[in-house]
């Protein structure tokens, strides 16, 4: 856990696992104040140093809890604080959502108040609003960096072309550019591998995968009886759920997936994880986390927990090494479909270069260096 590394091509130093706090204050599927404090304490005691939240999590309660823990522990300057804006914080008007200058400015100011701090170390655009020009987003975030309100920024749930344009404009104009991506990445959902991960590698962006257990599906606690729930609607976790309803599991509360994860294909992936975990004699969650940790480009993996002991268990994934055969088994079960134009990019280079073998510069440099 203390194998620290830089987040992308930046000077931001992070632990291999980051703590997600979407469960803090989330009521029936999350953690109350005492439980959340136990999770926070277990994480920092193990050496973790980056904690992630968002302005909408539990209606702002997650940020308020985290701010209290920072003050009580006196650890503010030893931790990387990460938060976001983009989803609507209130209903009935459009100015408290999206990526425009007003909302980003209001989002930063509100997060600073709730967190009780004078800076946000890593600020995320939480979701692409499909409206705001990238030039405006760049100007707004660069100005926030200049004011010292945020130190670094990145993009979550945003298409590769949009992030690439902002990174290019920032470099061309000498402005601070993004340092990372935060996207779903798991054996259930590998879409990030199509465009986002290659783009991140090109621009030197670190990746902080979220939902590496696919909302808990890869823990094995859901069975095929959940196929009947496949039509459940998705929802943003922007409010505290009804505590009186009793504790519930993650995918039964407000979540961005709804019931879309409950498919025959995905339960086939679950079975592959079950087999590999049995071979390793570890819980399924640890095997699934170990796979994401092995992906190229991952700087720090975002883990969530509803109890302190889950933090301790998840940290053990850092000790697991999957064999080539196990990697192949998981890859086969979770492989993406052959989509256009990506299947064309898998053609042997000899097909393009007249039957001749050609090594791109980076591959050639790597292989020569290894020799």
One Martini backbone bead per residue (centre of mass of N, CA, C, O) as a GRO file, in nm:
protein
  371
    1UNK     BB    1   0.053   0.066  -0.012
    2UNK     BB    2   0.357   0.216  -0.015
    3UNK     BB    3   0.363   0.214  -0.340
    4UNK     BB    4   0.435   0.485  -0.466
    5UNK     BB    5   0.306   0.722  -0.721
    6UNK     BB    6   0.251   0.879  -0.998
    7UNK     BB    7   0.004   1.077  -1.155
    8UNK     BB    8   0.113   1.038  -1.408
    9UNK     BB    9   0.250   1.336  -1.551
   10UNK     BB   10   0.326   1.414  -1.233
   11UNK     BB   11   0.363   1.534  -0.882
   12UNK     BB   12   0.144   1.334  -0.790
   13UNK     BB   13   0.126   1.137  -0.497
   14UNK     BB   14   0.024   0.790  -0.484
   15UNK     BB   15  -0.154   0.529  -0.407
   16UNK     BB   16  -0.270   0.227  -0.538
   17UNK     BB   17  -0.508   0.303  -0.343
   18UNK     BB   18  -0.828   0.445  -0.340
   19UNK     BB   19  -1.085   0.623  -0.166
   20UNK     BB   20  -1.420   0.577  -0.176
   21UNK     BB   21  -1.722   0.795  -0.063
   22UNK     BB   22  -2.019   0.720  -0.164
   23UNK     BB   23  -2.116   0.574   0.113
   24UNK     BB   24  -2.120   0.833   0.262
   25UNK     BB   25  -2.442   0.881   0.380
   26UNK     BB   26  -2.624   0.642   0.215
   27UNK     BB   27  -2.751   0.461   0.424
   28UNK     BB   28  -2.872   0.149   0.346
   29UNK     BB   29  -2.587   0.112   0.152
   30UNK     BB   30  -2.405   0.252   0.367
   31UNK     BB   31  -2.250   0.502   0.584
   32UNK     BB   32  -2.213   0.619   0.872
   33UNK     BB   33  -2.020   0.804   1.068
   34UNK     BB   34  -1.877   0.571   1.219
   35UNK     BB   35  -1.819   0.389   0.976
   36UNK     BB   36  -1.663   0.595   0.806
   37UNK     BB   37  -1.436   0.641   1.011
   38UNK     BB   38  -1.332   0.349   1.005
   39UNK     BB   39  -1.255   0.351   0.706
   40UNK     BB   40  -1.062   0.586   0.710
   41UNK     BB   41  -0.865   0.472   0.925
   42UNK     BB   42  -0.787   0.208   0.777
   43UNK     BB   43  -0.666   0.341   0.527
   44UNK     BB   44  -0.446   0.532   0.656
   45UNK     BB   45  -0.304   0.309   0.827
   46UNK     BB   46  -0.207   0.155   0.550
   47UNK     BB   47  -0.112   0.427   0.356
   48UNK     BB   48  -0.326   0.582   0.240
   49UNK     BB   49  -0.362   0.912   0.031
   50UNK     BB   50  -0.645   0.888  -0.145
   51UNK     BB   51  -0.954   1.081  -0.153
   52UNK     BB   52  -1.285   1.028  -0.283
   53UNK     BB   53  -1.538   1.249  -0.416
   54UNK     BB   54  -1.855   1.447  -0.423
   55UNK     BB   55  -2.103   1.684  -0.434
   56UNK     BB   56  -2.351   1.455  -0.465
   57UNK     BB   57  -2.288   1.279  -0.237
   58UNK     BB   58  -2.539   1.260  -0.035
   59UNK     BB   59  -2.590   1.573  -0.071
   60UNK     BB   60  -2.280   1.636   0.065
   61UNK     BB   61  -2.212   1.442   0.309
   62UNK     BB   62  -1.943   1.323   0.226
   63UNK     BB   63  -1.781   1.587   0.245
   64UNK     BB   64  -1.846   1.655   0.539
   65UNK     BB   65  -1.724   1.405   0.664
   66UNK     BB   66  -1.440   1.433   0.549
   67UNK     BB   67  -1.380   1.706   0.677
   68UNK     BB   68  -1.399   1.605   0.969
   69UNK     BB   69  -1.176   1.392   0.954
   70UNK     BB   70  -0.949   1.583   0.884
   71UNK     BB   71  -0.966   1.755   1.139
   72UNK     BB   72  -0.947   1.530   1.360
   73UNK     BB   73  -0.666   1.401   1.244
   74UNK     BB   74  -0.456   1.609   1.102
   75UNK     BB   75  -0.413   1.500   0.770
   76UNK     BB   76  -0.440   1.695   0.530
   77UNK     BB   77  -0.115   1.720   0.438
   78UNK     BB   78  -0.117   1.378   0.382
   79UNK     BB   79  -0.351   1.421   0.170
   80UNK     BB   80  -0.548   1.345  -0.111
   81UNK     BB   81  -0.795   1.553  -0.252
   82UNK     BB   82  -1.100   1.433  -0.417
   83UNK     BB   83  -1.324   1.593  -0.654
   84UNK     BB   84  -1.657   1.694  -0.794
   85UNK     BB   85  -1.834   1.798  -1.102
   86UNK     BB   86  -2.180   1.795  -1.297
   87UNK     BB   87  -2.395   1.704  -1.142
   88UNK     BB   88  -2.683   1.775  -1.003
   89UNK     BB   89  -2.754   1.954  -0.694
   90UNK     BB   90  -3.027   2.057  -0.825
   91UNK     BB   91  -3.360   2.140  -0.889
   92UNK     BB   92  -3.529   2.357  -1.152
   93UNK     BB   93  -3.233   2.422  -1.266
   94UNK     BB   94  -2.921   2.449  -1.471
   95UNK     BB   95  -2.669   2.581  -1.283
   96UNK     BB   96  -2.610   2.292  -1.102
   97UNK     BB   97  -2.489   2.187  -1.382
   98UNK     BB   98  -2.227   2.081  -1.551
   99UNK     BB   99  -1.938   2.257  -1.742
  100UNK     BB  100  -1.969   2.535  -1.678
  101UNK     BB  101  -1.843   2.809  -1.523
  102UNK     BB  102  -2.053   2.835  -1.301
  103UNK     BB  103  -2.057   2.543  -1.188
  104UNK     BB  104  -1.760   2.506  -1.131
  105UNK     BB  105  -1.735   2.742  -0.935
  106UNK     BB  106  -1.960   2.650  -0.739
  107UNK     BB  107  -1.846   2.369  -0.684
  108UNK     BB  108  -1.581   2.452  -0.555
  109UNK     BB  109  -1.694   2.632  -0.328
  110UNK     BB  110  -1.870   2.413  -0.195
  111UNK     BB  111  -1.647   2.204  -0.138
  112UNK     BB  112  -1.470   2.379   0.040
  113UNK     BB  113  -1.681   2.413   0.263
  114UNK     BB  114  -1.747   2.113   0.329
  115UNK     BB  115  -1.432   2.034   0.369
  116UNK     BB  116  -1.262   2.260   0.511
  117UNK     BB  117  -1.080   2.397   0.277
  118UNK     BB  118  -0.831   2.566   0.051
  119UNK     BB  119  -0.812   2.292  -0.122
  120UNK     BB  120  -0.791   2.095  -0.426
  121UNK     BB  121  -0.593   1.853  -0.552
  122UNK     BB  122  -0.831   1.688  -0.719
  123UNK     BB  123  -1.020   1.770  -1.007
  124UNK     BB  124  -1.342   1.677  -1.143
  125UNK     BB  125  -1.507   1.597  -1.423
  126UNK     BB  126  -1.779   1.394  -1.388
  127UNK     BB  127  -1.938   1.489  -1.662
  128UNK     BB  128  -2.042   1.507  -1.971
  129UNK     BB  129  -2.273   1.757  -2.112
  130UNK     BB  130  -2.287   1.804  -2.432
  131UNK     BB  131  -2.223   2.148  -2.443
  132UNK     BB  132  -1.952   2.245  -2.351
  133UNK     BB  133  -1.684   2.388  -2.448
  134UNK     BB  134  -1.354   2.308  -2.411
  135UNK     BB  135  -1.244   2.598  -2.382
  136UNK     BB  136  -1.409   2.668  -2.125
  137UNK     BB  137  -1.307   2.448  -1.940
  138UNK     BB  138  -1.011   2.525  -1.950
  139UNK     BB  139  -1.034   2.814  -1.843
  140UNK     BB  140  -1.169   2.745  -1.572
  141UNK     BB  141  -0.951   2.547  -1.459
  142UNK     BB  142  -0.702   2.729  -1.492
  143UNK     BB  143  -0.811   2.952  -1.301
  144UNK     BB  144  -0.827   2.769  -1.048
  145UNK     BB  145  -0.528   2.716  -1.037
  146UNK     BB  146  -0.436   3.016  -1.017
  147UNK     BB  147  -0.602   3.054  -0.736
  148UNK     BB  148  -0.560   2.768  -0.564
  149UNK     BB  149  -0.818   2.574  -0.547
  150UNK     BB  150  -0.662   2.398  -0.752
  151UNK     BB  151  -0.400   2.173  -0.869
  152UNK     BB  152  -0.563   1.948  -1.020
  153UNK     BB  153  -0.695   1.771  -1.320
  154UNK     BB  154  -0.985   1.586  -1.452
  155UNK     BB  155  -1.167   1.305  -1.616
  156UNK     BB  156  -1.507   1.189  -1.609
  157UNK     BB  157  -1.710   1.059  -1.823
  158UNK     BB  158  -1.533   1.113  -2.100
  159UNK     BB  159  -1.440   1.154  -2.402
  160UNK     BB  160  -1.146   1.130  -2.570
  161UNK     BB  161  -1.165   1.376  -2.765
  162UNK     BB  162  -1.215   1.592  -2.548
  163UNK     BB  163  -0.960   1.554  -2.379
  164UNK     BB  164  -0.758   1.585  -2.611
  165UNK     BB  165  -0.828   1.877  -2.677
  166UNK     BB  166  -0.755   1.999  -2.403
  167UNK     BB  167  -0.461   1.900  -2.393
  168UNK     BB  168  -0.375   2.047  -2.653
  169UNK     BB  169  -0.452   2.337  -2.577
  170UNK     BB  170  -0.278   2.356  -2.325
  171UNK     BB  171  -0.004   2.313  -2.465
  172UNK     BB  172  -0.031   2.550  -2.675
  173UNK     BB  173  -0.097   2.776  -2.421
  174UNK     BB  174   0.044   2.712  -2.140
  175UNK     BB  175  -0.153   2.528  -1.978
  176UNK     BB  176  -0.304   2.346  -1.754
  177UNK     BB  177  -0.351   2.011  -1.766
  178UNK     BB  178  -0.447   1.712  -1.759
  179UNK     BB  179  -0.374   1.398  -1.548
  180UNK     BB  180  -0.664   1.239  -1.571
  181UNK     BB  181  -0.872   0.945  -1.524
  182UNK     BB  182  -1.229   0.848  -1.453
  183UNK     BB  183  -1.325   0.508  -1.497
  184UNK     BB  184  -1.475   0.240  -1.579
  185UNK     BB  185  -1.309  -0.077  -1.466
  186UNK     BB  186  -1.362  -0.414  -1.568
  187UNK     BB  187  -1.456  -0.734  -1.647
  188UNK     BB  188  -1.737  -0.615  -1.734
  189UNK     BB  189  -1.595  -0.318  -1.811
  190UNK     BB  190  -1.381  -0.249  -2.116
  191UNK     BB  191  -1.426   0.025  -2.282
  192UNK     BB  192  -1.164   0.191  -2.210
  193UNK     BB  193  -0.976   0.027  -2.424
  194UNK     BB  194  -1.044   0.165  -2.695
  195UNK     BB  195  -0.964   0.497  -2.625
  196UNK     BB  196  -0.883   0.602  -2.341
  197UNK     BB  197  -0.620   0.449  -2.273
  198UNK     BB  198  -0.455   0.531  -2.524
  199UNK     BB  199  -0.481   0.836  -2.476
  200UNK     BB  200  -0.349   0.841  -2.197
  201UNK     BB  201  -0.072   0.740  -2.292
  202UNK     BB  202  -0.011   0.974  -2.489
  203UNK     BB  203  -0.066   1.215  -2.252
  204UNK     BB  204   0.004   1.113  -1.954
  205UNK     BB  205  -0.243   0.974  -1.811
  206UNK     BB  206  -0.394   0.882  -1.546
  207UNK     BB  207  -0.568   0.600  -1.390
  208UNK     BB  208  -0.895   0.583  -1.211
  209UNK     BB  209  -1.069   0.329  -1.140
  210UNK     BB  210  -1.408   0.251  -1.135
  211UNK     BB  211  -1.579  -0.017  -1.047
  212UNK     BB  212  -1.402  -0.303  -1.027
  213UNK     BB  213  -1.680  -0.473  -0.917
  214UNK     BB  214  -1.944  -0.391  -1.047
  215UNK     BB  215  -2.120  -0.319  -0.784
  216UNK     BB  216  -2.052  -0.638  -0.676
  217UNK     BB  217  -2.075  -0.867  -0.889
  218UNK     BB  218  -1.763  -0.985  -0.846
  219UNK     BB  219  -1.830  -1.121  -0.555
  220UNK     BB  220  -2.095  -1.329  -0.595
  221UNK     BB  221  -2.383  -1.218  -0.461
  222UNK     BB  222  -2.505  -1.262  -0.746
  223UNK     BB  223  -2.758  -1.409  -0.930
  224UNK     BB  224  -2.963  -1.515  -1.194
  225UNK     BB  225  -3.221  -1.394  -1.061
  226UNK     BB  226  -3.138  -1.090  -1.158
  227UNK     BB  227  -3.247  -1.089  -1.451
  228UNK     BB  228  -3.529  -0.961  -1.365
  229UNK     BB  229  -3.363  -0.664  -1.311
  230UNK     BB  230  -3.260  -0.541  -1.592
  231UNK     BB  231  -3.484  -0.286  -1.608
  232UNK     BB  232  -3.360  -0.105  -1.416
  233UNK     BB  233  -3.308   0.206  -1.330
  234UNK     BB  234  -3.107   0.468  -1.326
  235UNK     BB  235  -2.901   0.655  -1.071
  236UNK     BB  236  -2.804   0.915  -0.881
  237UNK     BB  237  -2.608   0.942  -0.574
  238UNK     BB  238  -2.768   1.241  -0.437
  239UNK     BB  239  -2.871   1.079  -0.173
  240UNK     BB  240  -3.005   0.978   0.111
  241UNK     BB  241  -3.110   0.697   0.215
  242UNK     BB  242  -3.330   0.495   0.375
  243UNK     BB  243  -3.258   0.380   0.683
  244UNK     BB  244  -3.530   0.237   0.774
  245UNK     BB  245  -3.509   0.007   0.545
  246UNK     BB  246  -3.236  -0.089   0.567
  247UNK     BB  247  -3.002  -0.281   0.463
  248UNK     BB  248  -2.824  -0.287   0.150
  249UNK     BB  249  -2.726  -0.319  -0.162
  250UNK     BB  250  -2.578  -0.148  -0.410
  251UNK     BB  251  -2.778  -0.234  -0.664
  252UNK     BB  252  -3.045  -0.130  -0.492
  253UNK     BB  253  -2.954   0.143  -0.523
  254UNK     BB  254  -2.838   0.419  -0.626
  255UNK     BB  255  -2.724   0.380  -0.971
  256UNK     BB  256  -2.575   0.393  -1.292
  257UNK     BB  257  -2.682   0.096  -1.388
  258UNK     BB  258  -2.896  -0.047  -1.250
  259UNK     BB  259  -2.975  -0.351  -1.443
  260UNK     BB  260  -2.750  -0.389  -1.679
  261UNK     BB  261  -2.558  -0.620  -1.542
  262UNK     BB  262  -2.795  -0.836  -1.582
  263UNK     BB  263  -2.634  -1.084  -1.758
  264UNK     BB  264  -2.520  -1.361  -1.908
  265UNK     BB  265  -2.238  -1.263  -1.971
  266UNK     BB  266  -2.168  -1.161  -1.680
  267UNK     BB  267  -2.207  -1.438  -1.539
  268UNK     BB  268  -1.969  -1.563  -1.691
  269UNK     BB  269  -1.754  -1.385  -1.561
  270UNK     BB  270  -1.808  -1.465  -1.271
  271UNK     BB  271  -1.726  -1.764  -1.309
  272UNK     BB  272  -1.430  -1.706  -1.383
  273UNK     BB  273  -1.358  -1.569  -1.117
  274UNK     BB  274  -1.428  -1.806  -0.934
  275UNK     BB  275  -1.213  -1.999  -1.047
  276UNK     BB  276  -0.960  -1.826  -0.993
  277UNK     BB  277  -1.003  -1.783  -0.690
  278UNK     BB  278  -0.987  -2.085  -0.617
  279UNK     BB  279  -0.695  -2.126  -0.710
  280UNK     BB  280  -0.588  -1.887  -0.508
  281UNK     BB  281  -0.747  -1.871  -0.238
  282UNK     BB  282  -0.958  -1.625  -0.284
  283UNK     BB  283  -1.148  -1.382  -0.311
  284UNK     BB  284  -1.312  -1.252  -0.573
  285UNK     BB  285  -1.244  -0.955  -0.530
  286UNK     BB  286  -0.932  -0.985  -0.539
  287UNK     BB  287  -0.912  -1.096  -0.826
  288UNK     BB  288  -1.050  -0.854  -0.969
  289UNK     BB  289  -0.852  -0.636  -0.867
  290UNK     BB  290  -0.591  -0.759  -0.979
  291UNK     BB  291  -0.663  -0.719  -1.274
  292UNK     BB  292  -0.677  -0.409  -1.278
  293UNK     BB  293  -0.389  -0.360  -1.159
  294UNK     BB  294  -0.256  -0.497  -1.433
  295UNK     BB  295  -0.319  -0.258  -1.593
  296UNK     BB  296  -0.228  -0.040  -1.814
  297UNK     BB  297  -0.222   0.296  -1.661
  298UNK     BB  298  -0.259   0.240  -1.365
  299UNK     BB  299  -0.224   0.436  -1.073
  300UNK     BB  300  -0.516   0.416  -0.922
  301UNK     BB  301  -0.751   0.238  -0.722
  302UNK     BB  302  -1.094   0.248  -0.675
  303UNK     BB  303  -1.230   0.201  -0.353
  304UNK     BB  304  -1.488   0.055  -0.169
  305UNK     BB  305  -1.686   0.081   0.147
  306UNK     BB  306  -1.892  -0.035   0.445
  307UNK     BB  307  -1.630  -0.154   0.590
  308UNK     BB  308  -1.323  -0.185   0.727
  309UNK     BB  309  -1.267  -0.488   0.641
  310UNK     BB  310  -1.280  -0.428   0.335
  311UNK     BB  311  -1.022  -0.271   0.314
  312UNK     BB  312  -0.829  -0.494   0.408
  313UNK     BB  313  -0.910  -0.698   0.187
  314UNK     BB  314  -0.844  -0.523  -0.067
  315UNK     BB  315  -0.537  -0.485  -0.014
  316UNK     BB  316  -0.460  -0.790  -0.080
  317UNK     BB  317  -0.456  -0.757  -0.395
  318UNK     BB  318  -0.151  -0.657  -0.408
  319UNK     BB  319  -0.042  -0.974  -0.365
  320UNK     BB  320  -0.150  -1.052  -0.647
  321UNK     BB  321  -0.068  -1.296  -0.907
  322UNK     BB  322  -0.140  -1.357  -1.224
  323UNK     BB  323  -0.138  -1.584  -1.443
  324UNK     BB  324  -0.134  -1.632  -1.774
  325UNK     BB  325  -0.377  -1.829  -1.766
  326UNK     BB  326  -0.565  -1.648  -1.596
  327UNK     BB  327  -0.563  -1.407  -1.781
  328UNK     BB  328  -0.680  -1.558  -2.026
  329UNK     BB  329  -0.946  -1.645  -1.896
  330UNK     BB  330  -1.050  -1.355  -1.837
  331UNK     BB  331  -1.026  -1.241  -2.121
  332UNK     BB  332  -1.217  -1.436  -2.264
  333UNK     BB  333  -1.476  -1.377  -2.088
  334UNK     BB  334  -1.439  -1.031  -2.130
  335UNK     BB  335  -1.442  -0.973  -2.413
  336UNK     BB  336  -1.479  -0.772  -2.659
  337UNK     BB  337  -1.633  -0.690  -2.918
  338UNK     BB  338  -1.626  -0.664  -3.268
  339UNK     BB  339  -1.564  -0.343  -3.352
  340UNK     BB  340  -1.624  -0.062  -3.531
  341UNK     BB  341  -1.282  -0.010  -3.611
  342UNK     BB  342  -1.114  -0.198  -3.406
  343UNK     BB  343  -1.062  -0.465  -3.566
  344UNK     BB  344  -0.863  -0.334  -3.770
  345UNK     BB  345  -0.632  -0.271  -3.552
  346UNK     BB  346  -0.565  -0.602  -3.536
  347UNK     BB  347  -0.410  -0.615  -3.770
  348UNK     BB  348  -0.147  -0.698  -3.917
  349UNK     BB  349   0.112  -0.504  -4.030
  350UNK     BB  350   0.171  -0.668  -4.286
  351UNK     BB  351  -0.091  -0.585  -4.436
  352UNK     BB  352   0.006  -0.280  -4.467
  353UNK     BB  353   0.342  -0.348  -4.527
  354UNK     BB  354   0.379  -0.573  -4.751
  355UNK     BB  355   0.480  -0.816  -4.544
  356UNK     BB  356   0.621  -0.637  -4.333
  357UNK     BB  357   0.811  -0.568  -4.055
  358UNK     BB  358   0.687  -0.320  -3.813
  359UNK     BB  359   0.810  -0.091  -3.569
  360UNK     BB  360   0.726   0.111  -3.353
  361UNK     BB  361   0.895   0.324  -3.162
  362UNK     BB  362   0.809   0.231  -2.873
  363UNK     BB  363   0.850  -0.073  -2.920
  364UNK     BB  364   1.145  -0.057  -3.005
  365UNK     BB  365   1.257   0.081  -2.752
  366UNK     BB  366   1.171  -0.140  -2.553
  367UNK     BB  367   1.314  -0.388  -2.683
  368UNK     BB  368   1.603  -0.266  -2.687
  369UNK     BB  369   1.620  -0.208  -2.381
  370UNK     BB  370   1.587  -0.509  -2.292
  371UNK     BB  371   1.855  -0.602  -2.445
   0.00000   0.00000   0.00000
